[in-house]
């Protein structure tokens, strides 16, 4: 594979969908929370993005089956259309151009399906469980909208990796969005922080779910 490849399994009819994107990161909050949304909302897989910019290994499951790393896109209608992106990996940390390449590929795809707003998710380290949600966004009005429903303004100076870069590149394309960050204690896999993020998203997006989180 010498270029990105998108495998479409279906073509849902989407109307101004919101993209919710989670990648491996601090506390793995992005992946855990997006997978939880997929499960609880009954979202359907419709596309997979493969890229040579991703790390040079495969994921192996408990049955010994291997798969290329990828970005999986799911969709569900809950009052409005949601597209949920679950990423298997971020590019190698020392390959900065790869981050821009993959984020560009993601934005190219979601623009084609009509996404005009994106939400990225990540964690920030904390010494104890605070259950706080922070927000950074592409405009002051969007940030204030989310602070009015319980988030706090993130003033940490920078957001490292794809959750931040995807938002920054979206802004220069005229796509609105926010990055939501929650405090984490377990830097490997903070389930409580991920549940906290899901509860916040459920409330602000008025998402109905089939199972209790």
N, C-alpha and C positions, 0 to 999 in steps of 0.2 A: 504494500500500500504506500503510494507516494503522495497522496493528497486526501483531504477529508472526504468521507463518504457518509451519506445519510440514507438509512434503510427505512422506508415507509411501509408500515404494515396496514395502515388505513388512512383515510383522508376525512377526518371529522369536519363538519361545517361549523366553523367557529365565528363568533361575533364579538369583536373587541376583547379578546381574552386577556386576562392578567397572567403573567408568567411568575411563578414562584420557584426560585432556583436554589438548590442546596448542593454544596461541594464538601469534600473532606476538609476539615479545618480544626480549629480549637474546640475540643470537646466533641468533635464530630457532630455538632448540633445541626449543621446544614443537612447532612445525609439522613440522620435519624429522624428529624422533624418532617422532611419531605417524604420519606418512606412511610411515616406514620399517617401523613395526609393521604397518600395514595391508598393505603390499606383501609383507613376509616371512611374515606369518601367513595371507595370503589372505583377509583380512576382507572382508565384503560390505556395501555401502552399503544402508542400510534407511530412512534418514530425513534430511531437510535442513531446517534452521531458517533462515528468512528474517526479517529484522527491519528496520523503518524507523529503528532506533537505530544502525545501522551507517553508515559513511561514505558520502557521496553520489558514488560512482563505481563503475564496473564493472571486473571483471578481464578482460583481453584476452590470449588465448593466442597461440602462435607462428603459428597459422593465421588470426589476425585475428578469432576468434570471441569474443564477449563474454558474460559471465555476471554476474548479481547476486552480491554478496558473501553468504556464507552460512556456516553451521556444519554440517558433514557428520558423520553418525553411522554408524559401521560396527560390525558385530558378528562375533564368531568364538568358537567353543568350543575351548578348549585346556586340557582338564581341567576348567575351569569357564568360564562365559560372561564374555566381555570386551566392553565397548562402548567403542569408540575414537572420540573426538571430535576432528576437525581443523577449526580455525577459520581462515577467510580473513582476518579482521581483528578488531581491537578497536575499540570505539566511539571517536569523536573525543576527544582527550585532555582537552579543555576541557568536555566534556559528562558530568559525573560521574553525574547521574541515569541516563544511558543505560547505564552500566556495571552499575548495580544492576538495571535493567530486563532487560538481556540475561542476566545471571547468573540472575535469577529465572526467566526463560523456560526456560533450560537445566535448572535444578533442577526446575521443574514437570514437564518432560518425563521426566527420568530417574527421578524419583520414581514416575511412572505406570508405568514399565517395570520397577520393582523394585530400582533401584540403592540400596544401603545403604552403599556405600563409594566414595569418589572419590580419584583421584590426579591432581593437576595438575602440569605440568612447566614450568620456566623456566630461564633462565641468569642467572649473576651475573658481572660483569666480573672478569678476573684479568690480571695483567701477564705471566704465562707459563702454559703448559699444565700444570695440576696434576692433572687427571683426578679431582677430588674430587666427591663427591655429598653434598649437604646435605639435611636434612629438617626440616620444621616440620609439626606436625599438630594435630588437634583434641583430643588427650588425651596425657598424659604416657606412658601405656602404649603407645600407638601409636608415638610418637616413639622410645621405647626399643626397640621391636620392630625398627624399621628401623636404628637405630644398631648393634644386635647383628649385623646382616648387612653392615656396612661403611659405612653413611652416617654423617655427622657432624651434630651438632645445629646448626641454623642460628640464629645469634644476631645477625643483621644488623639487627634492629629492626623491619623492615617488608618486605612483599612487595607491590610495586606492580602494579596492573592486575588483569586477570581471574584469573590463576593464584592470587593471594592472596584476592581478593574472593569468588570462587566457593567457596573453602574456608571462609571466614568465614561466609558466608550458609548454607552446608551445615550448619555446626556448630549454628547457632541453630534449624535444622529437625530436629536430631537425627540428621543423616547424618554418619558418621565419614569421616575422610579425611586425606590428607597432601599437602603440596607438596614435590616433589623439585626441587632446584636443582643445576645443575652449573656449574663454572667455565668461562668462555669467554674466548678471546683475540680471535677475529674477531667483532666486535659485530654484523655484518650477517648472516653465515651460517656458523656454526662446525660444520662437518660432523663433525669429530673429537669434539667435545663431545656432539653428538647420538648418535653411535655409542656413546659411553661410557654415555650414559643408557640406551640400548636394551639394552646388555649387562647393566647393573645390574637393569633391570626384568625381563629374561629370567631372571636368576638368582633374584631374590627372589620372583617370581610362578611360577617353575618353568614358564616358557613354552617349549614346543617350537616350532621354526621350520622352514620348508621350505627356506630358503636360508641360507647362512652370512653373518652380519653382519661 
